[in-house]
């Protein structure tokens, strides 16, 4: 555990993670100062005052430069002037999840990836509940790790969803089981539009793992597979558990599909786990997520009958391919969490009926043309919203019979109602972040649901 008592520590960013790590460090005896370049909410200010934590908002003064180190919220980019000031002066910068890990007593199961990490983390939580295993679930999902870390113990596990932003500033963060689901272009605006920089952040999840640990990874992802080839040469590499829905992994441990059955292979022993048709969540991407979940559970010594029960009963998460309502035979599906192109591709791949798709928000350097084949095959109408409207129109207008724009979510849903026919689907799958119009993807998804329920 790193000593923080009586240290003067600056926390930058006063949203959920910033408040959580500030509160944790205060409880551990540190002298805390919180700074935010924008306004701090009234409720957060009240909490900070109650904790006797000093703060500033709407910009950073010299006070923000005086910490022994900087505690970084995931929403604050490394390129921010305050972060650069610390780095340029030889001072350390740590992510909230790194700091929380200093006080952790549990074995960590950490999940990252461009898509599916919320689904898999929730699926793990579902599995651990089925197994009656003591655990916490936190990270880039629900509660910050700092909010829950004091509940950890040596006879429990911490199930964590971890983003690339959180991995950017780790030092000792050490999962016993790490899961890397996929790497596709996302958040490139935070990585100088360089995909390799983004991929390096994801790979940091195994940085502190040893031969006593497990690394579960997607064999079907060429970026990940290429990195693993170099990893095999390292003496300190974790034990490898690949998963694949495309190829039988005959030469290694892992999980794959053979004759429409899920096969688990641990310690060179093959086991037919269950038929793929029994996995409750539909779509090839969810089959892949299910294999990752099964391997993480087996690496944590959860029995196969529990894993089978979990795969048969898990129903998914809010804002990820969530059926909101059926109106006049048309299904309205909320996939607000699809904030990049790959997530939208997976969503489109899940359906084989005609679609009306609502897309848009704040663009993150997307190449929408990657969706062209799927759109030509399945989508008759695109309704574009938000700042990305012109880009989506430029790249996709000629691909669909109908291209529309809308000023807000309510108008988009009403427009969709006018073109969707019985037996079809209206899908909100934005491919963009929500910050042009909404607080977060949950806010955006909830506005979609409100609009659908008004029909």
Number of C-alpha atoms within 10 A of each C-alpha: 9 9 10 16 14 13 16 16 24 26 28 28 23 28 15 16 27 25 23 21 26 28 20 21 22 21 12 14 14 19 20 24 23 23 26 20 17 13 13 17 11 9 9 14 19 11 13 19 12 9 14 14 16 14 20 20 17 11 11 17 13 7 13 21 19 14 19 15 19 25 29 28 24 24 15 17 17 18 12 10 11 21 20 15 13 19 15 10 9 10 15 16 23 19 25 28 29 23 25 22 22 16 16 22 17 22 20 23 24 26 30 27 22 22 25 23 24 24 22 27 28 23 24 26 22 20 25 23 14 16 17 11 14 13 20 22 23 24 27 22 16 11 16 23 30 28 18 18 22 14 14 19 16 9 11 16 22 27 25 29 26 25 22 22 23 23 24 21 23 22 17 15 22 22 26 23 26 24 29 26 26 23 21 18 19 25 23 17 15 17 18 12 15 13 16 14 13 24 22 14 18 25 18 17 27 22 17 17 22 18 14 11 19 24 26 25 25 26 25 17 16 12 15 19 15 11 13 18 10 9 14 13 9 11 9 15 20 23 17 18 23 25 31 20 21 13 13 15 20 12 7 14 20 28 33 26 23 16 8 12 15 24 23 26 23 16 9 12 8 14 13 15 17 21 15 20 13 15 21 17 19 16 16 15 20 19 22 24 23 28 27 29 26 30 28 25 21 16 18 17 9 19 12 17 12 18 25 17 17 25 23 17 17 18 17 19 16 18 24 21 23 19 16 19 15 17 13 11 13 17 20 26 25 27 28 31 28 26 26 25 25 22 23 27 20 19 20 22 15 15 14 11 12 19 26 27 27 28 25 27 22 20 24 20 17 21 15 18 14 13 17 16 12 14 23 14 15 18 23 18 23 28 25 27 24 23 17 22 20 15 17 23 18 11 15 18 18 12 20 16 11 14 18 16 20 17 11 14 23 18 15 23 26 15 17 23 19 8 14 20 17 12 13 19 25 26 27 32 28 31 29 28 25 24 16 15 16 14 11 14 20 16 16 25 26 16 17 26 23 15 16 22 13 10 10
